[in-house]
Each structure stands twice: as C-alpha cells, then as structure tokens.
Amino acid sequence: MLLGVTAVNFASAFFQASSGFGYALIAMAIMPQFLPMRDCSAISAVTVVVIGLQMSLTLRKHLKLRIVLLPILCCMLTINVGLYILMHFDEFTLRLILAGLLFLVTGIFFYCRKRQIVIPNRWYSAAIAGLVTGLSTGMFNIVGPFLLIYYMNVCEDTLTMKASLEFSFLLAGLYSMIMHISYGNIRLELLPALTCSAVAAIMAGIIGLRVYQKINKDKIALMAYILLPIMAVSLIVNG
C-alpha cells in the first residue's frame, strides 16, 4: 500500500511540475484504489502544500499577486462546503462526485480548445473560477483545472501562469490542510504515507521543473484528457 501511494504521488507531482497542472486530478483518481477517500484527501492536502511551496519559491519572480488575489479569496469561501460534503457523504457517492468532476474537467478543456474560447479578464470570471475551485479543493484538493482555464486567458506568459497556479495551489492547500487537521483527518497512523508522499513530490518537482519548458505540453494535455475519463470509470467500477 505504502509503495503504491508513494508511486502515485511521485507520478502525479511530476505531471504537475512538468505540465503546470494535474496533481490532484491524477492522485485522487488513483489513490482510492489503496486507501479510503477521506485519507486520500488528507494525504493530498499535505502534498499539495509541499508542491506549492517548492514551486512558489522557485517561480517567485514570475508571480503577480494582483492576478491571484480574487480567485484565491473566493476559493477560501467554498472550501468548507467541499469539506462538509467529504465528511458527510458515503464513499461511493464521493467516488461518483469525483468521477463526474473528472468528466466535467475533460469536457471543459476539450470544448475550450476546440472552440478557441477566451475567458474574459473580468472580476466575475475570477470569482467563478475561485468559487468552483474551493468546492473541488475541499472535497478532493483539486485546485488546478478551473483556475488553469482562467489563468491561461489572463496571464501574459507560461511562467506567470505556472507561478499563479502554484501559488494558488499553496494557499488553497494550506487552508485545506488546516481544516483537515481540525476534522481529525490528518492523524498519526497516516504519517508514513504523508512523509513518503511529500518526499516523492519534492523529488518529482525537481525533475519535472527541469523539463517544463522542453516538452510538448499539447501532447501531455491530450494524454491527460484521455486518461482522466478512464480513471473516472475505474473509480465507479471499483467503488
């Protein structure tokens, strides 16, 4: 179990570092094969903080706070709602919700790419992206997809976009981790999995960041869009 969780977090963190998004989408789709959803969310919350801190420090020169401020504030408003759902819904219902989210994210990305849709740089776009992200963060620590769609349209370059995502990752993850601690989800028996996942994420981040500007991101994105629905089906079948 521990080896499987570590491998999942390494692969997910590497994908996040090398492409700019995707850690929680992948980790939360696969980790439930080894652990209950609530434990997966707690491990993911800690790992998200580790990834966000590492990347935010590395990319701090490219960060523009005015871009991330409103989405993050709105995100904080709905994280508790997502956590409430996580704590009060049964395992299979949570799997169905996560599977639906994976299908939704895949559909949104494909639609936006096909239609070449540009999200307007307005306060309401930032607010909507943040509010929806808060729900997905509270339930599954999935911070990236909806903010990615927003940042892709308002950031001037890829490094600013990645810095914005990673800093959002860090702040949302910190809040989520604190709430998981208060709910008792982060506990002593999870320490081995938490430690191994954090170390694996740091190693993956070092490697992934080096290849961030060298790989074809369109191909990586396409691979993710193909894998995510498969993971969604797997969650339901194995539930």
Secondary structure as GFF3:
##gff-version 3
##sequence-region A 1 239
A	DSSP	alpha_helix	2	19	.	.	.	ID=ss1
A	DSSP	alpha_helix	23	30	.	.	.	ID=ss2
A	DSSP	three_ten_helix	31	33	.	.	.	ID=ss3
A	DSSP	alpha_helix	37	58	.	.	.	ID=ss4
A	DSSP	three_ten_helix	60	62	.	.	.	ID=ss5
A	DSSP	alpha_helix	65	88	.	.	.	ID=ss6
A	DSSP	alpha_helix	91	115	.	.	.	ID=ss7
A	DSSP	alpha_helix	123	140	.	.	.	ID=ss8
A	DSSP	alpha_helix	144	154	.	.	.	ID=ss9
A	DSSP	alpha_helix	158	183	.	.	.	ID=ss10
A	DSSP	three_ten_helix	188	190	.	.	.	ID=ss11
A	DSSP	alpha_helix	191	211	.	.	.	ID=ss12
A	DSSP	alpha_helix	217	237	.	.	.	ID=ss13
###
